[in-house]
Amino acid sequence: MIGRRTDGTTIRRPLSPHLQVYDMMQLTSALSISGRITGVVWTIGLLFLVWWLVATASGPGPYATVTWFLSSWIGVLGLVGLTAAAWFHSLNGIRHLAWDAGYGYDIPTTYKSGRAVLIGTAAMTALTWLIAIIAWAR
């Protein structure tokens, strides 16, 4: 982009990179975008939590409606997705905290920690739902 300094002389200014400049097949780019997406999913999940809390306080009718929805196949699928988003966002946040402390910037460590986030997300989501199913079966 061509711009002008305060004295009027022209200068070439860099354009801010956006999604089109990232190679989404690259693990680091995919995890970066996924971290932002899971933050949005967390927000949507909080809306469902508020819906459930308000319905619980409103009485048996509204509570039954929320329970029906959350126990339907689409509700359970949404809860599993929310669980995965929660674990991914949390584990990726820990990864970013390590970066903030100055650790893990080299490329091999970045890829190892990225794979660890993905494996940890899958394992913790499965473990969470295994525990939930065992608790519900009692």
N, C-alpha and C positions, 0 to 999 in steps of 0.2 A: 504494500500500500504506500502510496506517495503522500507524504504529509509535509507540513511546514513547521519550522522552528519559530520561536517567538520573534526572532529578528527577520523572518520572512524567507530565509533560505529553505530550499527543498531538501527533504530527507526521506529515505526509504525506511518505513517502519515495518516490523514483522507482524504478520497476521497471527492472531491467537489460534492455536490448533483446536480442532473440534473432532467430532466422531469420524469424519471422513479421512482423517490423516492417520488413524490408528489401524493397525492390522489386528483384527479381532481374532485371528487364528493364533495370535501370540498370547501365551498364558497371562502375562502381566497385564496386558490391556483388558483381556476378558475379565480378570479378577477385579480390576479397578472399576469397570463399568458395573459388574455384578454387585460390588459393595454399595454403590449408589442405588441400584435397583432394590436391593434388599432393605435399604433404609426406608424406601417408599413402601415396600411390602409391610415392614414393621408398623408404619403409620396406619396402614389399612387394617392391620391386625389389632391395633389399639382401638380403632373404631368398632370392631366386632366385640372387643372386651367391654367397651362402654355400653354397647347394645345389650350385652348379656347382663351387666350390672344393673342397668336401668330396668330391664325386664324382670330381674330378680326382685328388685325393690317394688315393682308395680303389681305384683301378684301372680297367681297361678296361671292365668290365661296367657299373658305376654311371655312368661317364663316357659310355658309349654311350646309356644311358637318358636322361640330361640332354640330350645332343646331339640325340637323337631328338625329345624334347619341344620343345626350343627351336627346332628347325628345322621343326616342324609348323606348319600354318597358324595355329593358336591361339597357339603360342609366338612366331611372328614378329609376329603382331598385338599380343601382349603386349609384345614388345620395342619395337615402333614406338610403342605407347602410353607405355611407360616413357621412351623417348627424348623424346617430346613433353612428358611431365611434367617430365623433367629440365631441358629447355630453358626451359619456362614458369617453373618454380620458380626457376631461376637468374636469368632476365631480370627476373622480378618482384621477386626479392631485390635486384637492382641498383637497380631503381626505388625500393624501400623505403630503400635506403642513401642515395639522393639526398634522399628525404624526411627521413631522419634528419639529414642535413646542412643541412636547411632550404630545399631547393629543390623547386619543382614542386607547391606546395600549391594554387595557384589552379586553378579548375575547368577552364579550357581546357587548361592544361598537364597536368592529371591525365588528361583524356580523350586527349590526344595521346600521353602516355607509355603509357597503357593500350592504345591501338591499336598502338603500336610494339611492346609486349610480345607481342601476339597475332600481328602480322605477323612479328616476329622468331622466335617459336616455330615458326610454319609454315615459314618459310624455313630455319631452322637444322635442323629435323627432316628436311626434304627433303634438304638438303645432307649431313647426317650419313649418311642412308641411301643417297644417291647414291654417296658415297665408300665406304661399306661394300660396296655391290653391286659397284662397280668393283674393290675390293680382293679380294673373294671370287671374282670372275670370272677372276682371273689364275691 
